[in-house]
């Protein structure tokens, strides 16, 4: 039972990773436009980090709520 749970968790993590990669590729144009307009690299990194952190916090909150 534990091995099955770990397998499902591994598949979910791989799926999330591929979704984040696809989102990054889709946002490549947006990021290049922001750089052309004058946004700094640090600002872009901070924005992407904030979005990823918010996604992780929301996912963790939902996971804990479902686990409870």
Jmol script that loads the backbone (N, CA, C; Angstrom):
load data "model"
ATOM      1  N   UNK A   1       0.822  -1.178   0.000  1.00  0.00           N
ATOM      2  CA  UNK A   1       0.000   0.000   0.000  1.00  0.00           C
ATOM      3  C   UNK A   1       0.881   1.263   0.000  1.00  0.00           C
ATOM      4  N   UNK A   2       1.960   1.205   0.787  1.00  0.00           N
ATOM      5  CA  UNK A   2       2.867   2.345   0.837  1.00  0.00           C
ATOM      6  C   UNK A   2       3.556   2.595  -0.492  1.00  0.00           C
ATOM      7  N   UNK A   3       3.949   1.514  -1.167  1.00  0.00           N
ATOM      8  CA  UNK A   3       4.610   1.645  -2.464  1.00  0.00           C
ATOM      9  C   UNK A   3       3.664   2.253  -3.497  1.00  0.00           C
ATOM     10  N   UNK A   4       2.400   1.868  -3.433  1.00  0.00           N
ATOM     11  CA  UNK A   4       1.411   2.425  -4.361  1.00  0.00           C
ATOM     12  C   UNK A   4       1.224   3.919  -4.100  1.00  0.00           C
ATOM     13  N   UNK A   5       1.195   4.306  -2.837  1.00  0.00           N
ATOM     14  CA  UNK A   5       1.087   5.724  -2.492  1.00  0.00           C
ATOM     15  C   UNK A   5       2.275   6.521  -2.993  1.00  0.00           C
ATOM     16  N   UNK A   6       3.482   5.962  -2.853  1.00  0.00           N
ATOM     17  CA  UNK A   6       4.677   6.640  -3.354  1.00  0.00           C
ATOM     18  C   UNK A   6       4.675   6.742  -4.874  1.00  0.00           C
ATOM     19  N   UNK A   7       4.177   5.710  -5.535  1.00  0.00           N
ATOM     20  CA  UNK A   7       4.094   5.741  -6.995  1.00  0.00           C
ATOM     21  C   UNK A   7       3.133   6.825  -7.458  1.00  0.00           C
ATOM     22  N   UNK A   8       2.000   6.933  -6.808  1.00  0.00           N
ATOM     23  CA  UNK A   8       1.027   7.971  -7.172  1.00  0.00           C
ATOM     24  C   UNK A   8       1.611   9.353  -6.916  1.00  0.00           C
ATOM     25  N   UNK A   9       2.324   9.515  -5.801  1.00  0.00           N
ATOM     26  CA  UNK A   9       2.962  10.789  -5.488  1.00  0.00           C
ATOM     27  C   UNK A   9       4.020  11.136  -6.526  1.00  0.00           C
ATOM     28  N   UNK A  10       4.799  10.161  -6.968  1.00  0.00           N
ATOM     29  CA  UNK A  10       5.824  10.408  -7.980  1.00  0.00           C
ATOM     30  C   UNK A  10       5.195  10.834  -9.304  1.00  0.00           C
ATOM     31  N   UNK A  11       4.090  10.197  -9.696  1.00  0.00           N
ATOM     32  CA  UNK A  11       3.404  10.568 -10.936  1.00  0.00           C
ATOM     33  C   UNK A  11       2.842  11.981 -10.822  1.00  0.00           C
ATOM     34  N   UNK A  12       2.281  12.318  -9.669  1.00  0.00           N
ATOM     35  CA  UNK A  12       1.733  13.664  -9.470  1.00  0.00           C
ATOM     36  C   UNK A  12       2.839  14.716  -9.540  1.00  0.00           C
ATOM     37  N   UNK A  13       3.995  14.436  -8.942  1.00  0.00           N
ATOM     38  CA  UNK A  13       5.111  15.387  -8.987  1.00  0.00           C
ATOM     39  C   UNK A  13       5.630  15.552 -10.414  1.00  0.00           C
ATOM     40  N   UNK A  14       5.729  14.477 -11.151  1.00  0.00           N
ATOM     41  CA  UNK A  14       6.179  14.564 -12.539  1.00  0.00           C
ATOM     42  C   UNK A  14       5.192  15.366 -13.375  1.00  0.00           C
ATOM     43  N   UNK A  15       3.911  15.166 -13.127  1.00  0.00           N
ATOM     44  CA  UNK A  15       2.886  15.905 -13.861  1.00  0.00           C
ATOM     45  C   UNK A  15       2.975  17.392 -13.538  1.00  0.00           C
ATOM     46  N   UNK A  16       3.152  17.734 -12.294  1.00  0.00           N
ATOM     47  CA  UNK A  16       3.270  19.132 -11.896  1.00  0.00           C
ATOM     48  C   UNK A  16       4.517  19.763 -12.517  1.00  0.00           C
ATOM     49  N   UNK A  17       5.602  19.022 -12.544  1.00  0.00           N
ATOM     50  CA  UNK A  17       6.819  19.529 -13.169  1.00  0.00           C
ATOM     51  C   UNK A  17       6.633  19.820 -14.644  1.00  0.00           C
ATOM     52  N   UNK A  18       5.957  18.932 -15.342  1.00  0.00           N
ATOM     53  CA  UNK A  18       5.726  19.160 -16.771  1.00  0.00           C
ATOM     54  C   UNK A  18       4.777  20.333 -16.991  1.00  0.00           C
ATOM     55  N   UNK A  19       3.812  20.505 -16.102  1.00  0.00           N
ATOM     56  CA  UNK A  19       2.914  21.654 -16.223  1.00  0.00           C
ATOM     57  C   UNK A  19       3.658  22.967 -16.005  1.00  0.00           C
ATOM     58  N   UNK A  20       4.569  22.994 -15.036  1.00  0.00           N
ATOM     59  CA  UNK A  20       5.356  24.202 -14.805  1.00  0.00           C
ATOM     60  C   UNK A  20       6.277  24.500 -15.986  1.00  0.00           C
ATOM     61  N   UNK A  21       6.858  23.469 -16.579  1.00  0.00           N
ATOM     62  CA  UNK A  21       7.697  23.682 -17.766  1.00  0.00           C
ATOM     63  C   UNK A  21       6.889  24.217 -18.932  1.00  0.00           C
ATOM     64  N   UNK A  22       5.700  23.666 -19.147  1.00  0.00           N
ATOM     65  CA  UNK A  22       4.843  24.135 -20.233  1.00  0.00           C
ATOM     66  C   UNK A  22       4.427  25.585 -20.001  1.00  0.00           C
ATOM     67  N   UNK A  23       4.145  25.927 -18.754  1.00  0.00           N
ATOM     68  CA  UNK A  23       3.768  27.303 -18.439  1.00  0.00           C
ATOM     69  C   UNK A  23       4.935  28.242 -18.697  1.00  0.00           C
ATOM     70  N   UNK A  24       6.136  27.801 -18.371  1.00  0.00           N
ATOM     71  CA  UNK A  24       7.319  28.628 -18.610  1.00  0.00           C
ATOM     72  C   UNK A  24       7.566  28.868 -20.083  1.00  0.00           C
ATOM     73  N   UNK A  25       7.360  27.844 -20.888  1.00  0.00           N
ATOM     74  CA  UNK A  25       7.542  27.988 -22.336  1.00  0.00           C
ATOM     75  C   UNK A  25       6.482  28.922 -22.908  1.00  0.00           C
ATOM     76  N   UNK A  26       5.257  28.805 -22.411  1.00  0.00           N
ATOM     77  CA  UNK A  26       4.179  29.660 -22.904  1.00  0.00           C
ATOM     78  C   UNK A  26       4.403  31.114 -22.504  1.00  0.00           C
ATOM     79  N   UNK A  27       5.074  31.356 -21.381  1.00  0.00           N
ATOM     80  CA  UNK A  27       5.294  32.721 -20.906  1.00  0.00           C
ATOM     81  C   UNK A  27       6.592  33.316 -21.419  1.00  0.00           C
ATOM     82  N   UNK A  28       7.300  32.606 -22.270  1.00  0.00           N
ATOM     83  CA  UNK A  28       8.579  33.093 -22.767  1.00  0.00           C
ATOM     84  C   UNK A  28       8.416  34.423 -23.502  1.00  0.00           C
ATOM     85  N   UNK A  29       7.350  34.547 -24.277  1.00  0.00           N
ATOM     86  CA  UNK A  29       7.100  35.789 -25.018  1.00  0.00           C
ATOM     87  C   UNK A  29       6.827  36.940 -24.051  1.00  0.00           C
ATOM     88  N   UNK A  30       6.014  36.681 -23.043  1.00  0.00           N
ATOM     89  CA  UNK A  30       5.703  37.719 -22.052  1.00  0.00           C
ATOM     90  C   UNK A  30       6.968  38.202 -21.352  1.00  0.00           C
ATOM     91  N   UNK A  31       7.825  37.279 -20.985  1.00  0.00           N
ATOM     92  CA  UNK A  31       9.054  37.640 -20.275  1.00  0.00           C
ATOM     93  C   UNK A  31       9.977  38.452 -21.180  1.00  0.00           C
ATOM     94  N   UNK A  32      10.082  38.066 -22.439  1.00  0.00           N
ATOM     95  CA  UNK A  32      10.955  38.818 -23.346  1.00  0.00           C
ATOM     96  C   UNK A  32      10.405  40.225 -23.592  1.00  0.00           C
ATOM     97  N   UNK A  33       9.086  40.374 -23.640  1.00  0.00           N
ATOM     98  CA  UNK A  33       8.500  41.711 -23.792  1.00  0.00           C
ATOM     99  C   UNK A  33       8.781  42.553 -22.556  1.00  0.00           C
ATOM    100  N   UNK A  34       8.651  41.956 -21.367  1.00  0.00           N
ATOM    101  CA  UNK A  34       8.931  42.695 -20.135  1.00  0.00           C
ATOM    102  C   UNK A  34      10.396  43.143 -20.081  1.00  0.00           C
ATOM    103  N   UNK A  35      11.293  42.285 -20.544  1.00  0.00           N
ATOM    104  CA  UNK A  35      12.705  42.656 -20.576  1.00  0.00           C
ATOM    105  C   UNK A  35      12.946  43.792 -21.570  1.00  0.00           C
ATOM    106  N   UNK A  36      12.266  43.743 -22.714  1.00  0.00           N
ATOM    107  CA  UNK A  36      12.436  44.780 -23.731  1.00  0.00           C
ATOM    108  C   UNK A  36      11.903  46.125 -23.251  1.00  0.00           C
ATOM    109  N   UNK A  37      10.846  46.096 -22.457  1.00  0.00           N
ATOM    110  CA  UNK A  37      10.260  47.340 -21.966  1.00  0.00           C
ATOM    111  C   UNK A  37      11.111  47.954 -20.866  1.00  0.00           C
ATOM    112  N   UNK A  38      11.913  47.138 -20.194  1.00  0.00           N
ATOM    113  CA  UNK A  38      12.832  47.698 -19.207  1.00  0.00           C
ATOM    114  C   UNK A  38      12.774  47.065 -17.833  1.00  0.00           C
ATOM    115  N   UNK A  39      12.051  45.998 -17.681  1.00  0.00           N
ATOM    116  CA  UNK A  39      12.018  45.321 -16.381  1.00  0.00           C
ATOM    117  C   UNK A  39      13.375  44.657 -16.135  1.00  0.00           C
ATOM    118  N   UNK A  40      13.830  44.737 -14.914  1.00  0.00           N
ATOM    119  CA  UNK A  40      15.110  44.137 -14.563  1.00  0.00           C
ATOM    120  C   UNK A  40      14.986  42.633 -14.377  1.00  0.00           C
ATOM    121  N   UNK A  41      16.107  41.968 -14.490  1.00  0.00           N
ATOM    122  CA  UNK A  41      16.116  40.512 -14.317  1.00  0.00           C
ATOM    123  C   UNK A  41      15.701  40.123 -12.907  1.00  0.00           C
ATOM    124  N   UNK A  42      16.148  40.893 -11.938  1.00  0.00           N
ATOM    125  CA  UNK A  42      15.802  40.591 -10.544  1.00  0.00           C
ATOM    126  C   UNK A  42      14.296  40.691 -10.325  1.00  0.00           C
ATOM    127  N   UNK A  43      13.674  41.675 -10.942  1.00  0.00           N
ATOM    128  CA  UNK A  43      12.225  41.835 -10.795  1.00  0.00           C
ATOM    129  C   UNK A  43      11.485  40.652 -11.411  1.00  0.00           C
ATOM    130  N   UNK A  44      11.925  40.195 -12.568  1.00  0.00           N
ATOM    131  CA  UNK A  44      11.287  39.045 -13.211  1.00  0.00           C
ATOM    132  C   UNK A  44      11.452  37.786 -12.377  1.00  0.00           C
ATOM    133  N   UNK A  45      12.650  37.584 -11.851  1.00  0.00           N
ATOM    134  CA  UNK A  45      12.896  36.413 -11.009  1.00  0.00           C
ATOM    135  C   UNK A  45      12.029  36.485  -9.761  1.00  0.00           C
ATOM    136  N   UNK A  46      11.926  37.668  -9.164  1.00  0.00           N
ATOM    137  CA  UNK A  46      11.098  37.839  -7.978  1.00  0.00           C
ATOM    138  C   UNK A  46       9.632  37.551  -8.279  1.00  0.00           C
ATOM    139  N   UNK A  47       9.145  38.008  -9.441  1.00  0.00           N
ATOM    140  CA  UNK A  47       7.760  37.755  -9.824  1.00  0.00           C
ATOM    141  C   UNK A  47       7.511  36.259 -10.018  1.00  0.00           C
ATOM    142  N   UNK A  48       8.391  35.590 -10.737  1.00  0.00           N
ATOM    143  CA  UNK A  48       8.216  34.161 -10.979  1.00  0.00           C
ATOM    144  C   UNK A  48       8.323  33.365  -9.679  1.00  0.00           C
ATOM    145  N   UNK A  49       9.240  33.760  -8.799  1.00  0.00           N
ATOM    146  CA  UNK A  49       9.389  33.092  -7.515  1.00  0.00           C
ATOM    147  C   UNK A  49       8.135  33.268  -6.661  1.00  0.00           C
ATOM    148  N   UNK A  50       7.588  34.486  -6.659  1.00  0.00           N
ATOM    149  CA  UNK A  50       6.381  34.758  -5.885  1.00  0.00           C
ATOM    150  C   UNK A  50       5.212  33.923  -6.391  1.00  0.00           C
ATOM    151  N   UNK A  51       5.064  33.828  -7.707  1.00  0.00           N
ATOM    152  CA  UNK A  51       3.979  33.026  -8.269  1.00  0.00           C
ATOM    153  C   UNK A  51       4.139  31.546  -7.913  1.00  0.00           C
ATOM    154  N   UNK A  52       5.348  31.040  -7.994  1.00  0.00           N
ATOM    155  CA  UNK A  52       5.585  29.637  -7.656  1.00  0.00           C
ATOM    156  C   UNK A  52       5.364  29.377  -6.177  1.00  0.00           C
ATOM    157  N   UNK A  53       5.777  30.314  -5.335  1.00  0.00           N
ATOM    158  CA  UNK A  53       5.576  30.173  -3.896  1.00  0.00           C
ATOM    159  C   UNK A  53       4.092  30.190  -3.549  1.00  0.00           C
ATOM    160  N   UNK A  54       3.337  31.071  -4.188  1.00  0.00           N
ATOM    161  CA  UNK A  54       1.897  31.127  -3.960  1.00  0.00           C
ATOM    162  C   UNK A  54       1.225  29.828  -4.395  1.00  0.00           C
ATOM    163  N   UNK A  55       1.643  29.291  -5.529  1.00  0.00           N
ATOM    164  CA  UNK A  55       1.103  28.020  -6.001  1.00  0.00           C
ATOM    165  C   UNK A  55       1.423  26.888  -5.025  1.00  0.00           C
ATOM    166  N   UNK A  56       2.639  26.874  -4.506  1.00  0.00           N
ATOM    167  CA  UNK A  56       3.031  25.841  -3.548  1.00  0.00           C
ATOM    168  C   UNK A  56       2.247  25.967  -2.246  1.00  0.00           C
ATOM    169  N   UNK A  57       2.063  27.191  -1.770  1.00  0.00           N
ATOM    170  CA  UNK A  57       1.312  27.390  -0.531  1.00  0.00           C
ATOM    171  C   UNK A  57      -0.149  26.984  -0.688  1.00  0.00           C
ATOM    172  N   UNK A  58      -0.753  27.346  -1.810  1.00  0.00           N
ATOM    173  CA  UNK A  58      -2.139  26.955  -2.044  1.00  0.00           C
ATOM    174  C   UNK A  58      -2.279  25.440  -2.155  1.00  0.00           C
ATOM    175  N   UNK A  59      -1.348  24.811  -2.857  1.00  0.00           N
ATOM    176  CA  UNK A  59      -1.376  23.358  -2.975  1.00  0.00           C
ATOM    177  C   UNK A  59      -1.167  22.670  -1.647  1.00  0.00           C
ATOM    178  N   UNK A  60      -0.273  23.205  -0.845  1.00  0.00           N
ATOM    179  CA  UNK A  60      -0.038  22.626   0.483  1.00  0.00           C
ATOM    180  C   UNK A  60      -1.253  22.781   1.374  1.00  0.00           C
ATOM    181  N   UNK A  61      -1.889  23.929   1.305  1.00  0.00           N
ATOM    182  CA  UNK A  61      -3.074  24.169   2.112  1.00  0.00           C
ATOM    183  C   UNK A  61      -4.210  23.214   1.732  1.00  0.00           C
ATOM    184  N   UNK A  62      -4.412  23.038   0.447  1.00  0.00           N
ATOM    185  CA  UNK A  62      -5.449  22.112  -0.019  1.00  0.00           C
ATOM    186  C   UNK A  62      -5.093  20.681   0.381  1.00  0.00           C
ATOM    187  N   UNK A  63      -3.822  20.308   0.261  1.00  0.00           N
ATOM    188  CA  UNK A  63      -3.398  18.966   0.637  1.00  0.00           C
ATOM    189  C   UNK A  63      -3.590  18.690   2.120  1.00  0.00           C
ATOM    190  N   UNK A  64      -3.244  19.656   2.944  1.00  0.00           N
ATOM    191  CA  UNK A  64      -3.425  19.487   4.397  1.00  0.00           C
ATOM    192  C   UNK A  64      -4.909  19.418   4.732  1.00  0.00           C
ATOM    193  N   UNK A  65      -5.712  20.265   4.077  1.00  0.00           N
ATOM    194  CA  UNK A  65      -7.156  20.253   4.339  1.00  0.00           C
ATOM    195  C   UNK A  65      -7.767  18.905   3.935  1.00  0.00           C
ATOM    196  N   UNK A  66      -7.351  18.380   2.805  1.00  0.00           N
ATOM    197  CA  UNK A  66      -7.873  17.063   2.388  1.00  0.00           C
ATOM    198  C   UNK A  66      -7.355  15.954   3.280  1.00  0.00           C
ATOM    199  N   UNK A  67      -6.127  16.069   3.734  1.00  0.00           N
ATOM    200  CA  UNK A  67      -5.556  15.058   4.617  1.00  0.00           C
ATOM    201  C   UNK A  67      -6.214  15.044   5.993  1.00  0.00           C
ATOM    202  N   UNK A  68      -6.659  16.200   6.426  1.00  0.00           N
ATOM    203  CA  UNK A  68      -7.286  16.301   7.732  1.00  0.00           C
ATOM    204  C   UNK A  68      -8.639  15.612   7.707  1.00  0.00           C
TER     205      UNK A  68
END
end "model"
wireframe off; spacefill off
backbone 0.3
color backbone group
